[in-house]
Every structure is written in structure tokens, then in C-alpha cells.
Amino acid sequence: MVQNKLIGRVVATEKNPTTIDSFTFWTQSDLILNPFDIVKVEHVNGSSSYGVIEEISHITDATSFLTNYISSDFGDLDVEDATMRIGMNYVSAKVVCNDKNIYIPLQNNAKVLLATKEEITYALGLKSVDNPLICGYLEMYEGTQGCEKVQLPVHLNSKFIIGPEGAHLNISGISGLAAKTSYAMFLLKAIQDKYLAMNDEEDSVAFVLFNVKGKDLLAIDQPNDFSDDERPKEAQDRAYKLYQSLGLEPKPFKQVSYFHPYSEHCGKSNSYLSRDELVENAKMNKSKFFKYLYPEDKETLDLLFANIDDTNQTIESILNYISNESDSSFKKLEGWKNLRDAVQAKTEAGGKEGKEINVMSWRKFSRLLKKATEGCQFFARRLDDYAEIPETRLEDAIKQISKNDVYVVDIAKLSEDQQAYVFGSVMRSIYNLQLGEYDEEEIKPPRRIVVFIDELNKYASKDAPKNSPILRQILDVAERGRSLGVVLFGAEQFRSAINNRVTGNCSTHAFGRSNTIEVGNENYKSIPPVYKNMITRLKQGEYILQNPLFRSLLHIKFPKPIYRQFK
């Protein structure tokens, strides 16, 4: 690589002066530069300032469009410029740092050079990162003459993404093009690799992932054969080499357990895996069915109505009535059917008990309860201790999670309301676990539990009912979870649809490919216009990353998933 190639000079004019934050420099018209590239500028007292390119423009001495038209012999398309135009490129850049902490404006005609790999690392604040966690890699000077393309790994401080200094990650982007799940899983893989190499009981981590689409996350402990690539062996070799260069083991996730909604042998399946696949996983002790039992899970009853706008708080009143066993009909109920029958009895006029809640409210509640639980097989009466596929309550499973464990909760084939219920109940169990609500002596939870959920808009949107127990749970995690060791990795298509209290409490933001309508939203007002345009053109495997410790937004890339992919 040519060291510090001179590429231009700073220009300060009356109308466009340099400032302590920004500067402009001219360069040759044929020199290829890209937004996010880093340049080095000579400054006063022998110091050097570093800038990140934001905008590249071309200008000529033509005073108007008409001037160019006339110079082409009044619009003759076949005529080469009859009048030569003087042209140049000028580049707008933002100052990211100075190596001697001098922040007066850059001086006119100061030399602008390409930065070396080491200087780029320093300029972006990526040198000597504490508690380094790989989050991707960046490439610069692609196609720039006289300079080899620079590729370097990007690390962030793990304590600023999974706590305790900062926590939570939000990933946004168009479905299918932004590869949101793939990027989240890359980061989770990096976290597991880091903590598997550590032997610190006081600083342990575990993972709970929700599979919300097909079989996406139902084979993350199996290697990727890259069969969807035209040349699988070459693709595999490239991926393995890239993982190793980033300091990661080119192997899938370890210590994985899968939890699927219970379904009967001959009944409707609640998973996209076949019965044979479920049984095979069960034989290897990595797959279980989950059930919800009444009365063990009656405290989750409110989650069944999370998407119902209860403005008059009638549902809340009924839930309190049932929970407090305010009359004998709700005492010692053995199953969900018993509950439905007890509620149905309240819908009949003339009852002596429960008169403080009118009959119409009971009837509405009865309809909603039947819709949610009747015919849903995982709302069961008991666990079968001798089943071919082991059965468990999710709360009991969460209590036993250990360091480096990866729990995958399969909710892809459930209805939207059922997905919300399972998600809410798991989040509540994790929160209670970290709060020490379970007093069994054998329970020793990991210091941190990272939860990943795609389609976060279903649970934390701006339009969610304000009294939704699931929304309240997510807000509590976003605002208090960092101190309790509950970390949320959420992904959604449109960041603008998510409750501001959720995104506002995320320390790290990843922007994948999106559309012009979305990036025009006020949620993106802090991002420079050229970067917004880049967001609409990002490829799969590319993200724009924001973290408090980075001196600038970073355009990072990441490798293909190392675990099995389903077409």
C-alpha cells in the first residue's frame, strides 16, 4: 500500500468556510472515493486531523445549465464539448478526531492524504478497545488508484452492548434484503465464542432466541453446507477463512436447546419441523415440547389479552377477580377448560356472585378466553412424563438456563396473539429469574441473558395499547434491564414504528437496507443525507452501525451465517 498518498487540498471560501466540525477539499475528478472513507489532513503544530467522507460533488465553471447546452453547439448531441469546461470534484467531510486534540478549523490549502490502516483504526476509535467484541469488518478505498483496498475488523466494547455500561441492540431493515436475523446471529455467535473462552462465573451470559419465521433458527447447532451457493465448496472456504480472520471459530452454535409448542401425534402440528425431525432432536436431548398448565401458569393470564384495548379496565377487573379467587367458582381449578366453564357460568344473568362486574363484560371476556385457549393444544392439563418428545413448562425451563446455553423458542407457526403470549410469558420468566423471584436453592442464573426477537413491531409498536402487559414488560426491560442483566436484541422492518422509549434506550443501532419513505422519517434526522441515501442501496451483508464509542457511523460488513440455512 502506498503510504499517505496525497489526494487533494482543503478549500475554505467566503461562503463555505471550514469549521471545527467539518471541512471541504478538492480532488481530481477521476479519483474514486466513497462515503465513510477516512482521510488524513495536515494541521497546525505538526498535528493531524482525520475526517470521514460524507458527500462527493462535481462542479464546473458553467454558470447555468444553459451554458452547457450552448457549449454543445446549442444541443447537438453528436458534438464533443466545443467549449472546454474546467471541472473538479470537491468532497465534504466531518472531522472525527485530531491526534493532538487540536480542534481549530482546518486551514485553507492543507494537504489531504489517504490514511493508512493503522491511522483508520485510530481515527475511528477502534484501537485498543476494552472488552473487544467483533461486530463485523469494514472496507475502504475500494477502486482508489494507488491504494490497495483496506479491510480491517471492527470491535466494540462488549460492556456497551450487553451491559453493564450500555445495553440493547436495535436492527432495522426491509424484510429479505437487510438480513436482520443473520446479523443478529453473527453478533450472538461472537458473544458466545467470547464467553466460551472465558471461565468467569461472575461474568456469564446465556441466550434466548425466538424463531418467528419458518425453520430459520431451528438448526443453529448444525453447520451450513452452503448448498444455496453456485459453488458451495468455494463459498464455504471463503466463509471459514473470513470467520477465522475475525477471530471466530467457523462452527455453529453450541449448547443449543429447542422448545416447540406441544401438538398431538395426529393433530395439527405447531412447528415447521416434521414429527420425525422433532423425535430425532429429542433423542439427542436437545428438543422439548412446551405446555402451559392451569393453575401453574395462571399468572400469565393477562398476556392473553395484551393486544386488546381495555380502556374501561373491565378485563383487568375480571383478571383480578379470578386471580384473587373472589368466589368459590375460581378456587382450585385444575385446567383451562375448568376456567372457561367457570367464566361461562358468569355470563348467565341472575348470578349471586360477581355482580360488581356486569354480565356483558363477562360475556366479552368469555369469548376472548375461548378464542385464545380453546383448541390450542399447548394449553394443557398436565405434562406427560413418558412422552416420546419430553414436555416442560417454559417457566421451568427458563429457571434452569446456564451460562452459554442457547434456548430457541419456536413460535413461527402460532397465530399472532399466541406468539405474543409466549413471548410475553418468557420475558416475564426471564425478568423474574434475574430479579431473584424464584427462591429454589439450585437456581443460579447467568449474569446476563440476551433475548433476540424479530418483528419487534408486534410487541412494542407505537400503536400498541398503552395498558398492554407485554409492552410494559418490554419498556421495563429497555429501561431497567441493563442493571438486571436482561438484554434485548430486537429487529423490525421499520424503526419508525417502534415505541421511542425502546429505541431510545438501545446503546447500539444497526441500519440495514430500507426505503426512501422510512429514511425520510424523523427517526433518521441525525443521519447525514448521503448516508440516508446509502441505506436505500445497502446490499445483503452490509449495515450502518452506530455505537456511543464509535467516533462516526460505520459502514460494516459481516460474513454469511455459519449455521444451517433452509431454502
N, C-alpha and C positions, 0 to 999 in steps of 0.2 A: 504494500500500500504506500502511495506517495504521501509523505507526512505533510500535513498542514498546507495543502495546495491553495494558493491564492485564487479566489474566485470573484472578488469584487471589492467595492469601496462603499463606506457609509455615505449617504447623501442626506443633508439637512437643508431644507428650504424654508423660505418665509412662511409658506402655508402649511408645510409638513415638517415641523421640527422633530428632532429626536427627543425622547423623554427618558426618565429613569426606568420606565417600563417597556418601552418599545423603540424600534428604530427601523430604518429602511436602507437598503443598499442596492446598488445597480450591479448587474452581472451580464455576461454575454448571452445573447438570445438563444444560442444553441446549447447552453449548459443545462443539463437535466437535473433539476432538484425536485423535491417532493415535500408537501406539508409534513410536519413532525421531524424533518431532518434537523440536526443540530449544527450550528456554525459557531466559529470562534472569532472574536473581534479584539484587536489590539486596543488597549485602553490606557489611561493615564497611570503614571508611576510604575510602569512596567507590568501592570495587571492585565488580565484577560477577562473579558465578559463573554458569556455564552448565550446564544439565542436559539429559540425554536421557531422554525419557519411556519408562518400561518397563511400567507397569501402570496401568490406569484402573479404579476401582471406584466403586460407588454404595452409599450407606448411608442408612438412615432411623432414626428414633427407636424403631422397633419392637424390642422385646426378644427376640422369637422369631417363628417362622413362625405360631404360633398367634395371636399378637397381630394380625397382618394378616388372618387368617381371621375372627377375631371382629369386626374393624372393618368387614368387608364383610357385616354382618348375618348372621354365622355361616354364611358360604359362599354367599350369594345372588349368583350371577354377574351379575345384572342391576343390582345396586346399585352406584352410584358410591361411592367411599370415604365411608362415613358419618362416619368419624373421619379428619380430615386427618393425614397423616403428614409430618413435617419431613424432607426429604431433601436430599442433596448428593452431588456427585462428589468423590472425592479421588484424587489422582494420585501414584504413586510414581515417582521419577526418580533417576538416577545422576548425580553430579557428574562432568563431564568436564574442566573447567578453570576457573581464575579469572584475570582479566586482570591482577591484581597479585600473583599467586602466593600468595594467602592461602587456606589450607585448614583454617581452623577451621570447626566446624559452622555451617550457615546458621541465622540467628536466627528465632525464632517471629514470625509476622506480617509477615515481609519480603515485599515486593512481588514478584510473579511476572508476567513480561511475555512476550509473543511476541518472538522475536528477529528482527532484520532479516536480509536476505540476506547482507550483509557479516559480521554477527555469527555467523551459522550457519557461514559459511566459516571464520572464526577459531576458533570453538568446536570444530569437528571436526578442526582441524589441516590444513585444505585450502588455507590461504593461503600464497602464495609457496613452493610445493612445488618442491624442486630436481629437475631432470631430469624434468619433468612428462610423464606418460603418461596419456591419458584411459582410464578404465575403466568409464565409464557416467555416469549422471546421477541425481540424487535429487529427489524432490518432497516438499514439506512443506505443512502447513496446508490440505490438501485438504478443502474444505467448512467451514472455520473462518470464523465470522462476523466481518466487519470486517477481513478479511485476504485478500489475493489469494494464490493458490497460488504457492509459491516453487519454482522449478525452477533448478537450478544444476549445472554439470558437476562431475564428481569426478575428480581427478587423483591418481595415486600416483607415487612416485619410481621411475622405471624401473629404477634400480640395485637396488631391493629386490624385484624380481620376475624380472629376467633377469640379475642379478649386476652387479658383484661383491659388493655388500653383503649381498644375500639372493637367494634363487633358488627356483624351482619353484612351480607352481600346482596345487592340487587342487580339482576341481569335482565335486560330488556332487548327485544328484537322481534322481527317478523318470524312467524312460525315456519319452520322448514328451511329458512335461509340463514338465520342467525346462529343456529347450533347452540342454543342456550343450555340444553341438558348436557351436551358434550363438553362445554366449557366448565360448567359447574362440576362435572365428574372429573375433569382434569385437575381442578383445584383440590377436590376431595381426595383424589389419588395422591397428590403432592402432600397433603396434610397427613394421610395415613402413612406414607413412606417415611415422613419426617418423624412421626411419633412412634412408629415401629422400631426405629433406630435408637430411640431414647428408652431409658429404663428409670423413669421418674414417676413414682406413684402419685406425687403431688401435682403433676402437670400432665394429666392423661386426657384422652379425647375418645369419643365414640360417635357414631353416625346413625341417623335415622332418615331414610330416604323414602319418598312416596312415588311409586310407579303409577303415573296417571295416563300413559299412552301405550296401548298395545303391550308388547313384550319388552319395551325399551330397556328397563332396568332389571329384567328377570334372569339375566345370565352374566352379571358383572364379575362373577368369580371364574368365568371361562374365557380363554384367550380369543382374541379377534383373529379370524383366518383371512381377513381382507378379501373375501370372495366377491365382494361387490366392485372391486377394482379390476381394470382390464388386465393388469399384470400383478396378481396377488403376491407373489414372492418378492418382487421388487418393492412393492408398496410396504410389505411387512418389514423388509430390511431397512428401508428409509425411516419408517416409524420407530423401529427399535433403536437405530443409530441416533435419532433425534431425542428420544427419551433419555438415552444414556448421556448425551451431551448436556442435557438439562439436569443431570444428577438424579434421575428417577429410574427405578427398576422397571424394565419393559415386561411387566407381568400384571395380570388383572388384580382386582381387589382380593383381600384376604379376610378371613373370619366373617364370612357373609352368611346371614340367615334370612330366609324369605317367609313372609306371613301373608297368606291368601284368605279371602273371605270364604267361610265354610259353604260348601254345596254338597248336596246328597249325591250318592253314586249315580242314580238315574235321573236326577233332576237337572235343572238349568245350571250350567257352570258359571261360577262367578270369577273366573280367571281366563286369560287368553292362553295359558298353558294347558296342554291336554292332560287328561287324567293320568296317562302313562308317565308324562314328564313330572307331574306332581308326586306320583308314587316313587319315581326314581330319585327325586330330590329328597324325599322323606327317608328313603333307605340310607342316604348319605348324611342323615341328621342335619339337614340344612333347610328343611321346609316344614311348615306347620299351617293348619287351618286356624283361623281365629273366630271366636264367637263372643257375643255379648249376652250375659245372663242376668236375669232379674231375680233377686234384688241386688246382686253384687254390683251391677252397673247402673243402678237406678239414679245415681248421682250425675250421670251423663244425659239424663232425660231431656234437659233443657237444650242440648245440642241438636236434637231432632227438629227443633223449631227455629234454628238460627237464622234462616232466610225469610221468616215470617215477620212482617212489620207489626209489632204488638204495641200500637200507640196507646191503647187503653189499659195495657198491662194486665189484661184478662188471662192470657196464657201464663204469665208469671205468677199470678194469684193461684191458678189451678195447680201449677207445679209445686208451689209452696204448700198447698193444701195436701197434695199427695205425699210430698217428702216428709211433712210433719205428721203423717198418718192421723189427720184430724178427725177421722171417724173410723169405725171398725172395718169398713169395707176395704180399706187400703192397708190393713195390718197383715203381715205375714203372707204376702202374695208370693207365689212360687214361680211364676213365669210371666212372660209378656202377654200371653192370652188371658191370664187371670187379671192382669192390669186392664186390658181392653174391655173385659167383661165388667169390671168394677166401674170403669168410666162410662160404659154404655148404660149402666143402671142409673147413673146421674142424669142421663138425658131424658128420663121419663118424668113427666110433670107429677107433682104431688109428693115428692120425696121429703122425708123429715129432716135429713142431714144435708149439709152443704148448701142451704138456702141463700147464704150470703153471696154465692155465685149463681147467676141466673141460668136457666136451662139452656138458653140459646148459646151461651158461652161454652157449656159442657158439650153441646152437640157439635159445635165447630171444633173443639179440642178432640172429640172422639173421631171425627172424620180425618183430621190431620194425623192422629196417632195410628189409625188403621192404615192410612196411605203409607206411612213411614215404616211400619213394622210388620204388617200382615203380609205373608207370602215371602218375606225376606228371610232367607234361611240362616243367616248368621245371628239373627235374634232368636236364640235357642233357649232351651230349658236347662240343659246340663251339658257337661263335657263327657265325651266317650273315651274312657281311659284305655280302651283296647282297639281304637280305630286304626285302619291301615295307614292313614295320614294323621300324625299326632295333632291334638287340639289344645288350644290355650286361650285364655283371655289376654287381650293385648296389654292391659294394665299389668298383669302378672309377668308378661314377657319383658316389658319395659323395666320393671323392677330389677331384673337380672342382667341388664346390659352391662358389659365390662369394657375396659379400655381397648381401643382399636376394633371393637365389634362394629359391624355394619349390618343394620336391620333394614330390610326392604319391605315396606308395607304395600301390598298390591291392591290398588283401588281403581284400576283402569276400567274395569267392566261394570262398575257400580253406577247408579244414577247420580246426578249432580248432588242431590240432597244427601244421599248415602255417603258419597265421597266427603262432603263437608262434615258429616257426623263423625266418621272415622278419623279424619284429620284433626278435628277439634278434640276428640277424646284422647288421641295420642299426645297432642300438645299439652293437654291438661295433665296427663300422667307424667310426662317429662318434667313439667314445671313443678308438680308436687314432689317428684323424686329429688330434684335439685333443692327444693325448699326444706327437705327432710321431713315431709309429711308421713312417710312410711317408717314406722319405728322398729321394723324387724331388724334384729342384730346382724343378720348375714348380709344385709344390703349395704354395699359400698360403691356408690355410683362414681363414674369417671368425673374428673374435674369439669370437663366441658362436654356438651352434647351438641353436635351440629345437625340441624334439621334442614333437609332440602325438599322444596315443593315447587313444582312447575304450576303454571296457571294460577299464580297468586291472586289474580284479579277476582277469582271465585270467592275468596275468603276475606280479602282486605281491600275491596274496591271503595271508591268514594261514594258509591251508591248503596253500599251495604247498610241495612238497618242499624241505626245507632245503638239499639239495645241488643244487637246480635252478640251472644256469648262468645262466638268464635272470633269475631272482630275484636272484642275486648281482650281476649286471650292473646291475639297477635300483637295488639298495641302494648300490652303488658310486657310481652317478650321483647319487642323492639325497644321499649323504654327502660326496662329493668333487667332484661335477660343477660346483658353483658356482665353484671355483677354476680349473677346467679350461675353463670356458666351455660346458659341456653342461647345458642347462636342460630340465627335464621338465614339460610341461603334461599332467597326467593327469586323466581323467574316469571316473566309475563311478556305478552306481546307489546302492550302499550303501557309504558311507565306512567303516562299522564292519568291513567285510570286508577292508580293505586293511591290509597289514603296517604296524604302528605306526612303524617306522623310516622308512618312505616318507612318510607323512602328517606325522610329527613334524619332518621336515626341509624341509617346504614353508613358505615365508615368507608365502604368500597362500592363503587358503581361500575358496571360493565355495560357499555352500549354496543349492541350488535346492529346489524343492518335493519333499518327502519324506513318508513316512507316520509315524504315531504310534509304531509299533514301532521304527523306525530312530532317531527323535529321542530315544527313551527310553533309547538305548544310552549307555554311559559315555563314548563319544567326544564326546558333546554336553553333558557335565556343566558345562562352563564357560559355556554359553549360558543366559541367564536364561529362566525358564519361559515368559514371554509371547512371547519371540522363537522359542522352540521351536514354540509353537502357530502362530505366523505362518508358519513354514517349511512347515507342513502345508497352508497356504492360499495360498501364493505363486502368482502367475499366470505364464504364459509371458512371458519378457522381464523377469523380476524375480529378483534374487539378494540374499542377505545376504552381505556381503563383510567379511572380516577380514584386516587387514594390520598389521604392527608399528607403522607410522607413524600409523595412524588412532587417534584417542582413544576411539573406540567402534565397535561393529559398525555397518555402514552398510547401509541398505536401498536398493539401487541398481536402476536400470532401464537397458535398452540397446535400441537400435533393431533392426529386422528385418535379416536378412542382406542385403548389397548385391550378393552374387553369385548366380548362377542356382540356383534351387531345383527339385528334382524331386518330383513328387507321389507 
